[in-house]
Amino acid sequence: MKNEKNELPENAQPEIKNEATVTLDAPVVRGKSEITEIVVRKPNSGALRGARLQALMDMDVDSMMLVLPRVTTPALTRAELMMLEPGDLLQLSLELVSFLLPKSAMSAFPQS
């Protein structure tokens, strides 16, 4: 039940999302095409192999470059990630980190 301001009731859990779309400030050029939007999927444990969770939570660039190619559509290569604008890498990293947080932590964030 929602109140008059269309807010979630106190006991409601936030909706769990499995992917997020990031619009890039500077498109990735791949051949003759430009990629302007990247979908980041919620990683499974296999996509996180070889990465330290704490490093991902700290948004360590090397860790992000290990995991992001596994969870992005279209799949970005390490070379493409290295050429991204810093703001675009930050947006992709924020979405990835948001998937790693437990439901209880997500309830503190406003839902759009």
Steps between C-alpha positions, in 0.01 A plus 500: 500500500641838404435823683386826338852595390544171307769386742552138596352400834746455785502118480527475120817362343649681199449341160800287409641587160716266296638749251556870450557707188777759498504773236858586420614863487758406235399211269724199455604466135503140381583471134256724313242504779470698820379353827310759701326278756632211706284256696660381823360166624496378858807276527480142613779347705677373187525852357678606819769231484850631541380830648511599864160618618651771717693635201176512300322678784789750502445538123860401430556564128692176434228294669229680302688430176504131592126471574331756271574312174314202650186693593455762227293491183646557253798340671770762533859391454776594742644730232163675459470540877848654513393762244177598679452846641550487879139607560371212286717248687367642826138459385560137398682432828221651710244275334717192554559584866127557555440137399743379768320670787258293712128576490516655846755757383299580188191592703680815616529632143213675321354292217425659162 
